[in-house]
Amino acid sequence: MSSSLPAELPDSQHPEEPEEFSTQNSDLADGVNRCPRCGATDIQLRPSAGKLVCLFCRHEWAESLLEEATGDEDLTTLRGTIVGSGAADIDSSVSAVVTLKCAGCGAEVVVNTSEQLTSRCHWCRHVLSINEQIPNGAVPDAVLPFSVSHEDAVARISAFAKKRRMFAHARFKSEFTPENVVPVYMPYMVVDGNVSAEVWGVGEIKTRQYTRGSGDKQTTYYDADIYQVERRVDFTVDDLTLESSGERANIDTKQNTNNVINTILPFDTKNAVRWNASYLNGITSEKRDQDVEHLQPALENQLLSIGRSEVSGSVATYDRGVRWERERIDVHGTKWVSMYLPVWLYSFHHVERGKSMVHYIAVNGRTGETMGSVPVSHGRLLLAALTAGTFVESLAIAFLVVSS
């Protein structure tokens, strides 16, 4: 297929004002999460079951799935930009400090949402929770509960480090304590999209292959027919995940290895439940600081990659390959929800020759997928390289002796 290249590629079309839909959990409007059986407020997550458990009567239950609460829709009909109420733009004027009125005794309890989303009333001991989606980025639309237990995470991190023990730094081996792994909820935007992509480029089909010269001076030449190629594809994306923390998205491998978080994707986001702050009891979290507008470039980059992949099967005829020179993405509609995703995180601060580096080993809190880095001993690496070089040299000498 051939065509002339367009003079300009129009930008993706985005509506000026996103349409917002509510994901607020109205059952928790009073700020008190109660056990549905006994009414107690001492509630925590039991990771091995992925459910909430009452610490008084031991009853277990789970919030309803977000997708069931908001409805599943035909993605090909998506138009415009639709955002969940927990994914709405952050208002910088909204204070991180929230005052809750205790439903048990009427006392006022102050919660700093930058540090925690639950607090215990100092009078009646009720546990109060931030369930209202205040526009400061602290409360998402949904949370994906942990299902990998602490014991399982410790075992996976130990196994990961053991495989790399040979070249690990001596201090890391002596101070390695995988039991110190901590659970943390990472903020993400989860996006559905209805998209069209167009790409233009040059494809080549080989017609002849031949060589010139002789001996070591032979050169291979190719003759090919050259075509201008255009492709268009319509596709949808379901639950594409984007980091919504600017610090985590800004990867600086000179100081730390937090890029390992991306290597433990994907998460089974279809199992995310409606927001309930009790899922965070005893677990730290990071607050979202990126809005939909900030994440549009990252989204479009990923959509273009998907578009190129979608058309790759249709250009197999060009056996010398296709060089895409121009491309366009038209986003007809997107749906955004803010979500906390579970990660077990082990960190090790290593300093060598005045250079500081924080190494991380991360475990997907749902699938158990594990990836990370450990500080290496440069002396051991050098010794291994020298030993390997000596071995290869010995083989070469032995080969020469046998040949002679």
C-alpha positions in Angstrom: 0.0 0.0 0.0 1.5 3.4 -0.9 0.5 7.0 -0.3 2.0 10.4 0.0 3.0 11.6 3.4 0.7 14.3 5.0 2.0 17.8 5.4 1.0 18.0 9.0 -0.2 15.6 11.7 -3.0 17.0 13.8 -2.8 16.7 17.6 -5.0 14.3 19.5 -8.4 15.7 20.3 -9.2 16.1 24.0 -12.2 17.9 25.5 -11.5 21.0 27.5 -13.6 19.9 30.5 -13.5 16.2 31.6 -16.8 14.6 32.6 -16.7 13.3 36.2 -18.5 10.3 37.6 -18.8 9.5 41.3 -17.1 6.5 42.9 -17.7 7.7 46.4 -18.5 4.8 48.8 -21.7 6.2 50.3 -21.8 3.4 53.0 -18.8 5.0 54.7 -19.9 8.7 54.6 -19.7 9.1 58.4 -15.9 8.3 58.5 -16.4 5.2 60.6 -15.8 1.8 59.0 -17.8 -0.8 61.0 -17.8 -4.5 61.0 -21.0 -5.6 59.3 -21.5 -8.3 61.9 -20.7 -6.7 65.3 -20.2 -3.0 64.5 -16.6 -2.8 65.8 -14.2 -0.4 64.2 -10.9 -2.3 64.7 -10.5 -3.5 61.1 -7.5 -4.6 59.1 -6.6 -6.3 55.9 -5.8 -10.0 56.0 -3.4 -10.2 53.0 -3.5 -14.0 52.6 -7.3 -13.7 51.8 -7.3 -10.2 50.4 -10.2 -9.4 52.7 -10.9 -7.1 55.6 -11.1 -8.8 59.0 -12.7 -7.5 62.2 -10.2 -7.8 65.1 -13.0 -8.2 67.6 -15.2 -10.9 66.2 -12.9 -12.1 63.3 -15.6 -11.7 60.7 -14.1 -11.4 57.1 -15.6 -9.5 54.2 -14.6 -7.5 51.1 -15.9 -4.3 49.5 -17.6 -4.7 46.1 -15.5 -4.6 42.9 -15.2 -1.1 41.5 -16.1 -2.3 38.0 -19.4 -3.8 39.4 -20.2 -0.5 41.2 -19.5 1.7 38.2 -20.6 -0.6 35.4 -18.8 -2.3 32.5 -19.2 -0.6 29.2 -18.4 -1.1 25.5 -15.1 0.7 25.1 -15.7 1.3 21.4 -18.3 3.8 22.4 -16.0 5.9 24.7 -16.0 9.6 23.8 -14.4 12.5 25.5 -12.5 12.3 28.8 -14.3 10.7 31.7 -12.7 10.7 35.2 -13.7 9.1 38.5 -14.2 11.4 41.4 -11.0 10.1 43.0 -9.1 10.9 39.8 -10.3 14.5 39.6 -7.7 17.3 39.4 -5.8 18.0 42.7 -6.7 21.3 44.3 -3.5 22.8 45.8 -5.5 25.0 48.1 -7.1 22.0 49.9 -5.3 21.3 53.1 -3.8 17.9 53.9 -5.1 18.2 57.4 -8.7 17.0 57.8 -10.9 17.2 60.9 -13.3 14.3 61.5 -16.2 14.3 63.9 -16.3 10.9 65.7 -19.7 9.2 65.2 -19.2 7.4 68.5 -18.8 10.2 71.0 -18.8 13.4 68.9 -15.2 14.4 69.5 -13.2 16.1 66.8 -10.2 14.2 65.6 -7.5 15.7 63.3 -5.9 13.5 60.5 -3.0 14.5 58.4 -3.6 12.8 55.1 0.0 13.3 54.1 1.0 10.7 56.7 -2.1 8.5 57.3 -5.7 8.0 56.4 -7.0 6.6 59.6 -6.8 7.7 63.2 -8.2 6.5 66.6 -10.5 8.7 68.7 -8.6 9.6 71.9 -11.9 9.5 73.9 -14.0 6.4 72.8 -11.2 4.5 70.8 -13.2 4.3 67.6 -11.1 4.1 64.5 -11.9 7.0 62.1 -11.1 6.8 58.4 -10.8 9.3 55.5 -13.3 7.9 53.1 -14.5 11.1 51.5 -12.7 11.9 48.2 -11.3 15.3 49.1 -9.4 16.8 46.2 -5.9 16.5 47.5 -4.9 13.3 45.8 -4.9 11.2 48.9 -8.1 9.2 48.4 -8.4 7.2 45.1 -11.4 5.6 43.4 -10.3 2.1 44.3 -7.7 -0.1 46.0 -6.4 -3.5 44.9 -5.9 -5.4 48.2 -2.7 -7.4 49.0 -3.0 -11.1 48.5 0.7 -12.0 49.0 1.5 -12.4 52.7 4.5 -11.1 54.6 5.9 -14.6 54.9 5.6 -15.2 51.2 7.2 -11.8 50.3 10.1 -12.6 52.6 10.6 -16.0 51.0 10.5 -14.5 47.5 13.0 -11.7 48.3 15.3 -14.2 50.0 15.3 -16.5 46.9 15.9 -13.5 44.6 19.0 -12.4 46.7 20.3 -16.0 47.0 20.6 -16.3 43.2 22.8 -13.2 43.2 24.8 -14.0 46.3 28.0 -14.9 44.4 28.7 -11.4 43.2 26.9 -9.5 46.0 28.8 -7.0 48.1 30.0 -8.4 51.5 28.1 -5.8 53.5 24.9 -6.6 51.7 25.3 -10.3 52.5 26.0 -9.6 56.2 23.2 -7.0 56.7 20.6 -8.6 54.5 17.3 -8.9 56.5 14.4 -9.7 54.2 12.1 -9.7 57.2 12.2 -5.9 57.0 10.2 -5.8 53.8 7.3 -3.4 54.1 3.9 -3.3 52.3 3.2 -0.1 50.4 0.3 1.0 48.1 1.6 2.8 45.0 -0.6 5.4 43.3 -1.6 4.7 39.6 -4.1 5.9 37.1 -5.9 3.1 35.3 -7.1 4.1 31.9 -9.6 2.7 29.3 -9.4 4.1 25.8 -10.9 4.1 22.4 -8.2 5.0 19.9 -7.2 5.2 16.3 -3.6 5.3 15.1 -2.0 6.1 11.7 1.6 5.6 10.7 3.5 6.5 7.6 6.9 5.2 6.5 9.1 3.4 4.0 9.1 -0.3 3.4 11.6 -2.4 1.4 11.1 -5.7 -0.4 14.4 -7.5 -1.3 14.7 -8.4 -5.0 18.3 -9.6 -5.2 21.3 -10.3 -2.9 24.9 -10.7 -4.2 28.5 -10.3 -3.2 31.5 -8.4 -4.6 35.2 -9.0 -4.0 36.9 -12.1 -2.7 38.4 -13.5 0.5 38.3 -11.2 3.5 37.3 -8.3 1.3 33.9 -9.6 0.2 30.9 -7.3 0.6 27.3 -8.2 0.4 24.9 -6.0 -1.5 21.1 -6.0 -1.6 18.7 -4.7 -4.2 15.2 -3.8 -3.0 12.0 -2.2 -4.2 11.1 0.8 -1.9 7.4 1.6 -1.1 5.8 4.4 0.9 3.6 2.6 3.4 0.5 3.8 5.3 -1.4 2.0 7.9 -4.4 2.8 10.1 -5.8 0.8 13.0 -8.7 1.2 15.4 -8.3 -0.4 18.9 -9.3 -0.2 22.5 -7.2 -0.5 25.7 -8.6 -1.8 28.9 -6.9 -1.0 32.3 -3.7 0.6 31.1 -1.7 1.5 34.2 0.2 4.8 34.5 2.3 5.9 37.5 0.6 9.0 39.1 3.5 9.9 41.4 5.8 12.4 39.7 8.8 11.3 41.9 8.3 7.6 41.0 7.8 8.4 37.3 11.0 10.4 37.3 13.5 7.5 37.3 17.0 8.5 38.4 19.1 5.3 38.2 22.2 7.2 39.5 20.6 7.4 43.0 18.3 4.5 43.3 16.7 1.5 41.5 13.1 2.4 42.0 12.6 1.6 38.3 12.1 -2.0 39.4 8.5 -1.2 40.3 7.7 -1.1 36.5 9.2 -4.6 36.0 6.7 -6.3 38.3 3.7 -5.2 36.3 1.0 -6.1 35.4 -1.6 -6.1 38.3 -5.0 -7.8 38.1 -6.8 -4.4 38.3 -10.1 -6.0 37.5 -10.2 -7.2 41.1 -9.8 -3.7 42.6 -12.5 -2.9 45.1 -14.3 0.3 46.0 -12.3 2.6 48.3 -12.3 1.7 52.0 -9.5 3.2 54.2 -9.4 0.1 56.3 -7.4 -1.6 53.6 -4.6 0.7 54.5 -4.5 0.0 58.2 -0.9 -0.8 59.1 0.2 -0.2 55.4 1.9 2.9 54.1 0.9 4.6 50.9 2.1 7.3 48.5 -0.2 10.1 47.5 -1.0 10.9 43.9 0.4 14.2 42.7 -0.2 13.9 38.9 -3.5 14.9 37.2 -4.9 13.6 33.9 -3.4 16.5 32.0 0.1 15.7 33.3 -0.2 12.0 32.3 -1.5 12.6 28.7 2.0 12.5 27.1 2.8 9.2 28.8 -0.5 7.8 27.8 -0.1 8.8 24.1 3.4 7.4 24.0 2.1 4.0 25.2 -0.9 4.2 22.8 1.5 4.8 19.9 3.6 1.8 20.9 0.4 -0.3 20.9 -0.6 1.1 17.6 2.7 0.2 16.0 2.4 -3.3 17.4 -1.1 -3.7 16.1 0.0 -3.0 12.5 3.2 -5.0 12.6 1.4 -8.1 11.3 0.2 -6.4 8.2 3.7 -5.4 7.0 5.3 -8.8 6.9 5.5 -8.5 3.1 8.3 -6.0 3.5 11.0 -8.5 4.2 13.7 -5.8 4.5 11.6 -4.1 7.1 9.6 -0.8 7.5 10.9 2.4 8.9 8.1 4.4 10.3 8.7 8.1 9.8 5.5 9.8 10.9 2.7 8.8 13.1 -0.6 10.1 14.6 -2.7 9.1 17.4 -6.4 10.1 17.7 -7.9 9.4 21.2 -11.6 9.4 20.7 -12.4 8.7 24.4 -10.7 7.8 27.7 -11.9 6.8 31.1 -9.6 7.4 34.1 -9.8 6.0 37.6 -7.2 6.5 40.4 -6.1 3.3 42.1 -3.7 2.1 44.9 -1.7 -1.0 43.8 0.1 -3.2 46.3 3.8 -3.7 46.4 6.1 -5.3 49.0 9.3 -3.3 49.1 12.8 -4.1 50.5 15.4 -1.4 50.4 19.2 -1.4 51.1 21.2 1.8 51.3 24.7 1.2 50.0 27.7 3.7 50.0 30.9 2.9 48.1 33.7 5.3 47.2 31.6 8.2 48.3 28.7 7.3 46.0 25.3 6.7 47.6 22.8 4.3 46.1 19.5 2.8 47.4 18.8 -0.7 46.0 15.3 -2.0 46.0 13.8 -5.4 45.6 10.0 -5.3 44.9 7.3 -8.0 45.0 4.0 -7.6 43.3 1.5 -7.8 46.1 -0.9 -9.8 43.9 1.1 -12.1 41.6 4.3 -12.5 43.6 6.4 -11.3 40.6 9.8 -10.3 42.0 12.5 -8.0 40.7 15.2 -5.8 42.1 18.9 -5.1 42.4 21.7 -5.9 44.9 25.0 -4.0 45.3 27.8 -6.0 43.7 31.4 -6.5 44.7 33.6 -5.1 41.9 36.5 -7.1 43.2 34.6 -10.4 42.7 33.4 -9.3 39.2 37.0 -8.5 38.2 38.3 -11.8 39.6 35.6 -13.7 37.7 36.5 -11.8 34.5 40.2 -12.6 34.9 39.5 -16.2 35.7 37.2 -16.5 32.6 39.9 -14.8 30.5 42.6 -17.2 31.8 40.4 -20.2 31.1 39.7 -19.1 27.5 43.4 -18.4 27.0 44.3 -21.9 28.3 41.8 -23.5 25.9 43.3 -21.5 23.0 46.8 -22.7 23.9 45.6 -26.3 24.2 43.9 -26.1 20.8 47.2 -24.8 19.2 49.2 -27.6 20.8 46.7 -30.3 19.5 46.6 -28.7 16.1 50.4 -28.7 15.8 
